[in-house]
């Protein structure tokens, strides 16, 4: 593909500084880009080195005003990069059809231009929308329903009766609808509590690789519109994840948790059961959430506390050995004074 700079700028609502007619043939990283590429620079380090890149043009924030390179000044460089990368590297579209090496159960209903690869298992009473792609090793359980433009990557499973919306992407190895971790003890042994609910995933959700999203004990585990999860995320039974929330790698969420809209849980954060996390809450990496958090808060630590307080507390920790030494010395001096 070849595009002049001014057309790229129009796509990202940007302003060109330099030759607006220069033709771009690709997009690449800052240090790997060549003379026909466009790249981007957002961090202070890259902004100081703009003239060192081999790219013809650089996507930058509006505060960058001049360079030897052609600049495309935008409000949100990361969003602009996403649009430009999608333009030059479109999503691969597989050939439509159902492989003869796939197993398809009874009462199957499929939309237009679906692609089912060899080694896929589809149970009875499954409904797929238009342009659904199921890669090798995918398992779709009985009674599953999927909307349009869904892609399920290799060896992922969507188990019985789960509901998947439109424009959903499920990466390799994820399991949607595994049993919730529910057991009752009689004092000697554990007895399994039947998990008869479902998982519902709404439109425009992306599920990372090797996620596990448990079905509800009753009702539904609900992943709302626009949620994005990283790899290795666990979501337990009856959890509700609000719209446009982001769950980063190795986040673990216990049962019956409710998370509001546009929240961010950073890597390895853990959430105890029956907790409510409000809208627009940010949880720092490796934090432990043991009680509910009002909306708009930023918390860190284990147990989680306001982020500024956690910064102060964590700053004290390396000083504790010296503080203990001084405290021991003070105790000895006080003891001598008391004896005197």
C-alpha positions in Angstrom: 0.0 0.0 0.0 1.1 3.6 -0.8 -0.4 6.7 0.7 0.6 10.3 0.8 1.2 11.9 4.2 -1.9 14.2 3.9 -4.2 11.2 3.6 -2.7 9.6 6.6 -3.0 12.8 8.6 -6.7 13.0 7.6 -7.3 9.5 8.9 -5.9 10.4 12.3 -7.2 14.1 12.5 -3.5 15.2 12.4 -1.6 18.3 11.2 1.3 17.8 8.8 4.5 19.8 9.3 6.6 19.3 6.1 6.0 17.7 2.7 2.3 16.7 2.7 2.7 14.8 -0.6 5.5 12.4 0.6 4.4 8.8 -0.1 4.5 6.3 2.8 4.6 2.6 2.2 4.7 1.2 5.7 4.7 1.7 9.4 7.6 0.5 11.7 9.2 1.0 15.1 11.3 4.1 15.8 14.7 2.4 15.5 13.7 -0.1 12.7 11.9 2.3 10.4 13.2 3.0 6.9 12.9 5.9 4.5 9.5 4.9 3.2 8.0 4.3 6.7 6.1 6.3 9.2 6.8 5.8 12.9 5.8 7.5 16.2 7.5 9.2 19.2 5.6 9.8 22.4 8.1 9.4 25.3 10.6 12.2 26.1 13.4 9.9 25.1 12.1 9.4 21.5 11.1 13.0 21.1 14.7 14.1 21.8 15.9 11.6 19.1 13.3 12.3 16.4 15.9 13.3 13.9 17.8 10.1 14.4 15.0 7.8 13.2 15.3 6.4 9.6 11.6 7.0 9.0 10.3 9.6 6.6 7.6 10.8 9.0 6.9 10.7 12.7 3.6 10.8 14.5 4.0 13.1 17.6 2.0 15.0 20.2 0.9 18.5 19.4 3.6 20.0 21.6 6.3 18.9 19.2 6.5 21.6 16.6 9.6 21.2 14.4 12.1 18.6 13.2 14.1 17.6 10.1 11.6 14.8 9.7 8.0 15.2 8.4 5.7 15.5 11.5 2.1 14.4 11.9 1.0 16.2 15.0 -2.0 14.6 16.8 -3.9 14.7 20.0 -3.4 11.0 20.8 -0.3 9.4 19.2 -1.1 5.9 20.4 -4.6 6.0 18.9 -3.1 7.4 15.7 -0.6 4.6 15.6 -3.3 2.0 16.0 -5.3 3.5 13.1 -2.2 3.7 10.8 -1.0 0.2 11.7 -4.5 -1.2 10.9 -4.4 0.6 7.6 -1.1 -0.9 6.5 -1.5 -4.3 8.2 -5.1 -5.3 7.8 -6.5 -8.3 9.6 -6.1 -11.6 7.7 -9.4 -12.8 6.3 -9.6 -16.5 6.0 -11.5 -18.3 3.2 -15.1 -18.9 4.1 -16.4 -22.4 4.5 -16.6 -25.4 7.0 -13.8 -27.9 6.8 -14.7 -31.5 6.2 -12.3 -32.3 9.1 -14.5 -30.3 11.5 -17.3 -31.9 13.6 -20.6 -30.1 13.5 -23.5 -31.2 15.7 -27.2 -31.3 15.0 -29.4 -28.2 14.5 -26.4 -26.0 13.6 -27.3 -22.5 12.4 -24.5 -20.6 10.7 -24.5 -17.1 9.2 -22.8 -15.8 6.0 -19.1 -16.2 5.3 -18.2 -18.3 8.3 -14.8 -20.1 8.5 -14.4 -23.3 10.4 -10.9 -24.8 10.3 -10.0 -28.5 10.6 -10.1 -29.9 14.1 -13.0 -27.7 15.3 -15.7 -29.3 17.4 -19.2 -27.7 17.3 -21.9 -29.2 19.6 -25.6 -29.4 19.0 -27.9 -26.4 18.8 -25.1 -23.9 18.1 -25.8 -20.6 16.4 -23.0 -18.6 14.7 -23.5 -15.1 13.2 -21.9 -13.8 10.0 -18.2 -13.9 9.4 -17.3 -16.0 12.4 -13.9 -17.7 12.3 -13.1 -20.7 14.4 -9.4 -21.8 14.3 -8.1 -25.3 14.7 -8.8 -27.0 18.0 -11.6 -24.7 19.0 -14.5 -26.3 21.0 -17.9 -24.8 20.9 -20.3 -26.5 23.4 -24.0 -27.2 23.0 -26.4 -24.3 22.8 -23.7 -21.6 22.4 -24.7 -18.5 20.5 -22.2 -16.1 18.8 -22.8 -12.8 17.1 -21.2 -11.4 13.9 -17.5 -11.0 13.3 -16.3 -13.2 16.1 -12.8 -14.8 16.0 -11.8 -17.7 18.2 -8.1 -18.6 18.0 -6.7 -22.1 18.3 -7.5 -24.4 21.2 -9.9 -22.0 22.9 -13.2 -23.4 24.3 -16.6 -21.7 24.6 -18.6 -24.2 26.6 -22.3 -25.1 26.7 -24.9 -22.3 26.6 -22.5 -19.4 26.8 -23.4 -16.2 24.9 -20.8 -14.3 22.8 -21.7 -10.9 21.3 -20.5 -9.4 18.0 -16.9 -8.3 17.2 -15.5 -10.4 20.0 -11.9 -11.7 19.8 -10.9 -14.7 21.9 -7.2 -15.6 21.9 -5.6 -19.0 22.0 -6.1 -21.4 24.9 -8.8 -19.4 26.7 -11.7 -21.3 28.3 -15.1 -19.5 28.5 -17.6 -21.2 30.7 -15.5 -23.6 32.9 -17.2 -24.5 36.2 -17.1 -22.0 39.0 -15.1 -23.0 42.0 -18.0 -23.9 44.2 -17.8 -26.6 47.0 -19.6 -27.2 50.3 -17.9 -28.9 53.2 -19.5 -31.4 55.6 -16.5 -31.1 57.9 -14.7 -34.1 56.4 -14.8 -33.6 52.6 -16.0 -31.2 49.9 -19.1 -31.6 47.8 -19.3 -29.9 44.4 -22.0 -27.3 44.0 -23.5 -27.6 40.5 -22.6 -24.6 38.4 -25.7 -24.2 36.2 -25.3 -20.6 35.0 -23.5 -19.2 31.9 -20.9 -16.7 30.7 -22.2 -13.7 28.7 -19.7 -11.7 26.8 -21.0 -8.5 25.1 -19.9 -6.8 21.9 -16.4 -5.4 21.2 -14.7 -7.5 23.9 -11.1 -8.9 23.5 -10.1 -11.8 25.7 -6.4 -12.5 25.9 -4.6 -15.9 25.6 -5.1 -18.5 28.4 -7.9 -16.7 30.2 -10.3 -18.6 32.3 -13.8 -17.2 32.7 -16.0 -19.3 35.0 -19.7 -19.8 34.4 -22.1 -18.6 37.1 -23.4 -20.8 39.9 -26.8 -19.3 38.9 -27.5 -16.6 36.4 -24.5 -15.3 34.5 -20.9 -14.2 34.7 -21.1 -11.0 32.7 -18.3 -9.3 30.7 -19.8 -6.1 29.4 -19.2 -4.2 26.2 -15.7 -3.1 25.3 -13.8 -5.0 28.0 -10.1 -5.8 27.2 -8.3 -8.6 29.1 -4.6 -9.4 28.8 -3.1 -12.9 28.9 -3.5 -15.2 31.9 -6.5 -13.5 33.5 -8.9 -15.4 35.8 -12.5 -14.3 36.3 -14.5 -16.4 38.7 -18.2 -17.2 38.9 -20.9 -14.5 38.9 -18.4 -11.7 38.4 -19.6 -8.6 36.5 -17.0 -6.6 34.6 -18.2 -3.1 33.5 -17.9 -1.5 30.1 -14.5 -0.6 28.7 -12.6 -2.0 31.7 -9.0 -3.2 31.3 -7.7 -6.3 33.1 -3.9 -6.7 32.8 -1.9 -9.9 32.9 -2.4 -12.3 35.8 -5.2 -10.4 37.4 -7.3 -12.8 39.5 -10.9 -11.9 40.4 -12.8 -14.0 43.0 -16.5 -14.9 42.9 -19.4 -12.4 42.9 -17.2 -9.3 42.4 -18.7 -6.3 40.6 -16.3 -4.0 38.7 -17.6 -0.7 37.3 -17.0 0.9 33.9 -13.6 2.1 32.6 -11.7 0.6 35.6 -8.1 -0.6 35.2 -6.6 -3.5 37.2 -2.9 -3.7 36.7 -0.8 -6.9 36.5 -1.2 -9.5 39.2 -3.8 -7.6 41.1 -6.1 -9.8 43.2 -9.7 -9.2 44.3 -11.4 -10.9 47.2 -14.9 -12.2 46.8 -18.1 -10.1 47.0 -16.1 -6.8 46.6 -17.5 -3.9 44.5 -15.0 -1.8 42.6 -16.5 1.5 41.4 -16.3 3.2 38.0 -13.0 4.6 36.8 -11.0 3.0 39.6 -7.3 2.2 39.0 -5.7 -0.7 40.9 -1.9 -0.8 40.9 0.1 -3.9 40.1 0.2 -6.7 42.7 -2.4 -5.0 44.8 -4.8 -7.0 47.0 -8.3 -5.7 47.1 -10.1 -6.9 50.3 -12.9 -4.3 50.6 -15.0 -2.3 48.2 -13.5 0.8 46.5 -15.6 3.9 45.6 -15.5 5.2 42.1 -12.6 7.3 40.8 -10.0 6.1 43.3 -6.4 5.1 42.6 -5.2 2.4 45.0 -2.0 0.3 45.4 -0.5 -2.2 47.9 -1.7 -5.2 49.8 -4.1 -4.6 51.4 -4.9 -1.8 49.0 -4.8 1.8 50.2 -4.8 5.2 48.5 -1.9 5.3 46.0 -0.2 8.4 47.6 -0.3 6.7 51.0 1.1 3.5 49.6 4.0 5.5 48.1 4.8 7.0 51.5 4.6 3.6 53.2 6.7 1.8 50.6 9.3 4.6 51.0 9.6 3.8 54.7 10.2 0.0 54.2 13.9 0.2 53.2 14.5 2.4 56.2 13.1 0.0 58.7 16.4 -1.7 59.6 18.0 1.6 60.5 14.9 2.7 62.4 14.9 -0.5 64.4 18.6 0.0 65.2 17.9 3.5 66.5 14.9 2.4 68.4 17.0 -0.3 70.2 19.6 2.3 71.0 16.9 4.7 72.5 15.5 1.9 74.6 19.0 1.2 76.0 19.5 4.9 76.9 16.1 5.1 78.5 16.8 2.0 80.5 20.1 3.5 81.8 18.4 6.8 82.7 15.7 4.9 84.6 18.3 3.0 86.6 20.1 6.2 87.4 
